[in-house]
C-alpha cells in the first residue's frame, strides 16, 4: 500500500474557506529555522535542502520496503507539503492580520514525516544525502515533534500578501466563540505552491484556548 496524506488525512488537510476550530495532535517533522524575506535566496536554499532530505527519506524507505526489510504493509508514501511557522522579530502578541515587514520575519519551515519514519531513519538518510547531493544547509536541519493542540484554521486562496483578510476572519471567529489567541506566531501549510498566484491554497492556523 502507498500511504497518501491527501487521501487518508482529509481531516487534517481539508480546511475550508470559513474558519473552524480544530485539535491538532503531535507529529514529527524535519525542520530548519531562518529569518528574513521569504523571497530571498536564503529561504529558497532552506526549502531546497528540506525537500532533498524529504525525498531521500522516502526513497530509503521505499528501497527497504522492496527488500522486505519493513513489515508495516506500506511500501511507499507521498511526501507531505511544506509548512512554515512565522512570527515577527521582537514583537509581543502582534496579530498576523497586521501588515508584515518581510525582512523582520522569523520562521521555521518543515515537512511532516509519517509516523512510521523514525528519527534514526531520517538522520541516516541525511548522512547519505550529504555525500550524494551536498548542500550547505543540511547541518541546520533537525528532526523534532510538534504538538499544536487547539487551533483556529482557515483555507486561504490567493496571494500570500492577501493573507491578512483571512486572518481577519479567523480573529473574528476566535472572538465570537469566546476563544483567545495564545501565541504571536502562526502556521502556514502550502497545499499548492506550483500554480497561478490567485489559485494558491494555504491552510492558516494559530493556537487558541
C-alpha positions in Angstrom: 0.0 0.0 0.0 1.1 3.5 -0.7 0.3 6.0 2.0 -1.1 9.2 0.6 -1.8 12.0 3.1 -4.4 13.7 0.8 -6.4 10.5 0.8 -6.1 9.3 4.4 -5.8 12.5 6.4 -8.5 14.7 4.9 -9.5 15.9 8.4 -6.0 17.5 8.8 -5.6 19.0 5.3 -9.2 19.7 4.4 -9.6 23.2 5.8 -12.5 25.3 4.3 -12.6 29.0 3.4 -14.6 29.7 6.6 -12.8 29.5 10.0 -13.1 26.4 12.1 -11.8 25.1 15.5 -9.6 22.1 15.2 -7.4 19.9 17.5 -4.0 19.0 16.0 -2.2 16.0 17.6 1.6 15.6 17.9 3.5 14.9 14.7 7.2 14.5 13.7 8.9 16.9 11.3 12.2 17.6 9.6 12.7 21.3 10.1 15.0 24.3 9.7 15.0 27.7 11.2 15.6 31.0 9.4 14.8 34.7 9.3 14.3 37.5 6.7 12.3 37.9 3.5 11.0 34.6 2.1 11.6 35.9 -1.4 15.3 35.9 -0.8 17.7 33.1 -1.9 18.5 32.1 1.7 14.9 31.0 2.2 14.8 29.0 -1.1 18.1 27.3 -0.2 16.5 26.1 3.1 13.4 24.8 1.2 15.6 23.0 -1.3 17.6 21.3 1.5 14.4 20.2 3.2 12.9 18.7 0.1 16.1 17.0 -0.8 16.1 15.3 2.6 12.4 14.5 2.5 12.7 12.7 -0.8 15.9 10.9 0.4 13.9 9.6 3.4 11.1 8.5 1.0 13.5 6.7 -1.3 15.3 4.9 1.5 12.0 3.7 2.9 10.8 2.6 -0.5 14.0 0.7 -1.0 13.8 -1.0 2.4 10.2 -2.0 1.7 11.1 -3.5 -1.6 13.7 -5.7 0.1 11.0 -6.8 2.7 13.1 -5.2 5.5 9.9 -3.5 6.8 6.8 -5.2 7.9 4.2 -2.5 8.3 2.5 -3.2 4.9 3.3 0.2 3.5 5.7 0.1 0.5 5.8 3.9 -0.3 4.4 7.2 0.8 3.7 10.7 -0.7 5.9 13.4 0.7 3.9 15.8 2.9 3.6 19.5 1.9 5.9 22.3 3.1 4.8 24.1 6.2 6.0 27.2 8.0 5.7 28.7 11.4 6.0 32.5 11.2 6.4 35.4 13.5 7.8 39.0 13.6 11.0 39.7 15.4 10.8 41.4 18.8 7.0 41.5 19.0 4.7 40.6 21.8 1.3 39.3 20.7 1.1 41.2 17.4 -1.8 39.9 15.3 -0.8 38.2 12.0 -3.7 40.2 10.4 -1.5 43.4 10.7 0.8 44.3 7.8 4.1 42.4 7.9 7.5 43.7 7.1 9.0 40.6 5.5 12.6 41.5 6.4 11.6 41.3 10.0 10.2 37.7 9.8 11.4 34.7 11.8 10.4 31.3 10.6 10.7 27.6 11.0 9.9 25.7 7.8 9.3 22.0 7.9 8.0 18.8 6.2 6.0 16.4 8.3 7.1 12.7 8.4 4.8 9.7 8.5 4.5 8.0 11.9 6.5 5.0 10.6 9.5 7.2 9.8 11.8 7.3 12.9 14.4 9.8 13.9 17.1 7.3 13.2 15.8 6.7 9.7 15.7 10.5 9.0 19.3 11.1 10.2 20.6 8.0 8.3 19.1 9.4 5.1 20.6 12.8 5.9 24.1 11.3 6.3 23.8 9.6 2.9 22.5 12.6 1.1 25.3 14.8 2.4 27.6 12.6 0.3 25.4 12.1 -2.7 23.9 15.6 -3.0 25.9 18.1 -0.9 24.1 21.2 0.4 25.4 23.8 2.9 22.0 23.9 4.7 21.9 20.2 5.7 23.7 20.8 9.0 20.9 23.1 10.1 18.1 20.5 9.7 16.7 18.8 12.8 14.1 16.1 13.4 11.6 17.0 16.1 8.0 16.6 17.4 5.4 19.4 17.5 2.0 19.4 19.2 -0.2 22.4 18.1 -3.3 21.3 20.0 -6.4 23.5 19.8 -6.2 25.9 16.8 -8.4 28.0 14.6 -7.8 27.4 10.9 -8.9 28.6 7.5 -8.1 27.8 3.9 -6.7 30.9 2.3 -7.0 31.0 -1.5 -4.8 33.5 -3.4 -1.6 35.5 -2.9 0.3 35.2 0.4 0.3 39.0 0.5 -3.5 38.9 0.9 -3.5 36.6 3.9 -4.5 39.5 6.3 -8.0 39.2 5.0 -8.2 35.6 6.1 -6.6 36.3 9.4 -9.2 38.9 9.9 -11.9 36.2 9.5 -10.0 34.0 12.0 -9.7 36.8 14.5 -13.5 37.5 14.3 -14.3 33.8 14.7 -12.0 33.5 17.7 -13.6 36.4 19.4 -17.2 35.4 18.6 -16.6 31.9 20.1 -15.0 33.1 23.3 -11.6 31.9 22.4 -8.2 33.6 22.8 -5.2 33.5 20.6 -2.2 32.4 22.8 0.9 32.8 20.5 2.4 35.5 18.4 3.2 33.1 15.6 1.0 31.2 13.1 1.4 28.1 10.9 1.0 28.0 7.1 0.6 24.8 5.1 1.3 25.2 1.4 -1.1 22.8 -0.4 -0.4 24.2 -4.0 2.8 26.2 -4.5 3.1 25.5 -8.2 0.1 27.3 -9.6 -1.1 30.7 -10.5 -0.9 33.2 -7.6 -4.7 33.7 -7.5 -5.2 29.9 -7.1 -2.7 29.2 -4.4 -4.1 27.3 -1.5 -2.7 27.7 2.0 -4.0 26.5 5.3 -3.5 29.1 8.0 -3.6 28.1 11.7 -2.9 29.7 15.1 -3.2 28.3 18.6 -6.1 29.3 20.9 -7.5 28.3 24.3 
